[in-house]
């Protein structure tokens, strides 16, 4: 209690000592780094808490939408996503005639929504206090500060009420995936033989697309163990994938691994490493692109929201196909019929092969980002540096998404049709979002 009181007095002192001339704080408050940092705050906790890629995409979508909605009233050229996204009612508007620091409201809404959707609430609390202290230091007038925080909380509540009706909680109680025992169907893989991940994700309410089945893709290649069959040719392609150009293919596979939980076994000891998810990787690319383009805070908020929506819907559509086709992973087929000692370069994730989630969401994100920043937008992606991987450079978002897709075959976890049709699905989802969700009036 005493510590909290001292902290409050300290922040009040900072506030009093940093008052600037009337309105001088506004430009600093509207620095786009405010939103980049708040999204990064969410990413840090998602990595810490080890959320699966689909669940992480849901968190990113709701937090990014909250960030956008709390900021948009301060920018007359932009409009709410209420009425555009599935079941999102009109978002409460600020009180007319009152002054607000909308970037502050945006950060509050982002972190408040994030806190409700993750596990480590205390970590969000720490980041929340730090971000608020930064705004106080700018000299935001006390009444405007309090009013802006309150508005951010109102927006957060509205978004969370909407999120609470997306069927996520109900799917936590649905039955586990049942192993069929059929040779052509998915079964758990080494080293941990984990249960199938999120078999009911297609029951989650979509954000922009009509349904999980809207862009249903062609079925996978028919299963066959005949060495001359198309299926076995595709399997052999995976088996031989990193026998040539080994160093570069290995670098590509590991850079785009984006597996939030990779287990390691040494004798009787098991430990795990944590990594960013595919959605988190692409939202970090949004930050990279915004900084290079010198995008203002509102443009950045729109980029995060549209990209996160496309990624989330991409996962829902992809997971619908995964558990319809239930395609067996290359590792299982290769170990049974080709080489029982073979192991993929990447750890096989615990869900069916067809279609590739990374291929889907990477192309969905690339489609949206190309529309915002343009084609042939070159950038250097340093997202994986904190996880021990060097940066890679790309000439466009599509080139990056193509590399993300092929990385799954180089890593030994996907057949080519799963990649190609994932790209197709992602492009269709991304374009639908662009055609049907408008940020500007």
Secondary structure, DSSP 8 states (H G I E B T S, - for coil): -HHHHHHHHHHHHHHHHT--STTTHHHHHT-THHHHHHHHHHHHHHHHHT--HHHHHHHHHHHHHHHHHHHHTT-TTB---TTTSTT--------TT----HHHHHHHHHHHHHHHHSS-HHHHHHHHHHHHHHHHHHT--HHHHHHHHHHHHHHHHHHHHHHTTSSHHHHTTS--------TTB----TTT----S-TTGGGS--SSSS-TTTT-----------TTSHHHHHHHHHHTTTSSSHHHHHHHHHHT---S-EEEEETTEEEEE----HHHHHHHHHHHHHHHHT--HHHHHHHHHHHHHHHHHHHHHHHHHHHHH-B--HHHHHHHHT-TT---SS---SS--SS-HHHHHHHHHHHHHHHHH-TT--EEE-TTGGGT---EEESSHHHHHHHHHHHHHHTTS--HHHHHHHHHHHHHHHHHHHHH--SB-
